[in-house]
Amino acid sequence: MGSSRQSSSQRGSLTRRQFLATASAGTMAAVVAGSMPAYANAGKKAAKCAILGGQPVRAKPFSRWPIWDKSAEEPVLAVLRSGKWYRGSGTVVSQFEEKYAALLGAKRCVATMNGTNSLLTALHCLDVGVGDEVIVSPYTFIATYNVVLNSVALPVFADTDPETFLINPDKIEERITENTRAILPVHIFGLPANMTKINAIAKKHNLKVIEDACQAWLAEWGGKKCGTLGDLGCFSFQESKHLPAGEGGAVVGNDEALMDLVWSYHNCGRPYGSVKGKTGYPIVGNNRRMTEYQAAILLNQVQRLEADTAKRVENANYLTSRIKDIPGIVPHKLCEGATRAVYHLYPLRYKQEQFNGLSRNRFLAALSAEGIPCSAVYGPQYKDELIEAALTSKNFKRAFPKERLDRYRQELHYPANDQLCQEAVCFTQNLLLGPKSDMDDIANAIQKVYENRDDLVKSQKA
Ligand SMILES: *Cc1c(COP(=O)(O)O)cnc(C)c1O
């Protein structure tokens, strides 16, 4: 869409004619090159939207997920036939842990049954629990809230920076109390949170840092892998994730003694490395072990992770270049210091004013009808019942003074996050795995919806 760089507010003041004039020079070359259908052409009436009875931009599905081939079968069958189905008798989980630690440049990795339990393990092993407070990003998958609440700790949210979709580091310090024990930043969508600032705040206030890297396999901050920058990093290998095994998780870290504790805890509290005792059970443990089957699938899947990641990054960058000048479409911004974002979802913000009042839901429906699957993803979940359910529970009433819980309720306002939840539009990672022309389909569909916005607003009211 042309080469003019404008701020979003400047773009907001563009009339439709000015926009088309700006767009036309770049558009014509693209039409000739065949990368853009003629409806984006200046001066012509836009083709009718699919949701209003027109032809969709795209009829083909995007890439399936998960992706595997015959080579995935043998290792799973080998585990089955060996009769060694748990890590105590087999070696496949250990092989995966070594491989994953090496991939991240982490000293150690302990595999678990899923990401939620990786986070619970990290909290426990860093001694974050009953009566403590944890600073958390409100814009995340619900597991991030749940693990803190399950630990009978308060998830104290620091508001989101809507431009980056990430925790706003400048909002963290004002939330710290004498009971704050940890910061739990989330690299949501594989966009790296500002770990330099977060680690500096943690150091100043003597807090632990647990990275929720459950969407950030191979993402990088300052050239280092996300998940290796705090005290412990947690990953998920659930089916939708970039390294999938149905269910699965990992805790990674560089502190040997701490990782010994993680190992011991995840294996019923049995002695491991520096965790020693006079008896068989020196510490209270849990069973959070990964099965050998999960690891067999992961060792096969991990072979495609780097190439898939590179493809997603390339397509995401190209998609950004194609949509950034469409009025009302605001691509996400990376924090300065992020060296690789990995796009578990590709996020943008939708400004309905610039679509002449077309609601985000109607925009999502129109885009979906064009053959582009999309969604709003996360809502302001701190308004859901789970918070009050926790605060009124027996354990929370015992663990926290009433004044603290009352104040917590009063402070549960995150206007920037609320706004983001109303504006976010996301594409899942599998849309980024195809050829460049798939990105053109997404961009062209958005452009088409933009050009049809008046008709869509009329039909929205009707
Ligand atoms: C997937 C995910 C989790 C939880 O992982 P599971 O393996 O599903 O338990 C936690 N946090 C975030 C941000 C996630 O995306």
Residues whose N, C-alpha, C, O or C-beta is under 5 A from the ligand:
A	BS01	LIG	N114 G115 T116 F141 A143 T144 D212 C214 Q215 S236 F237 Q238 G248
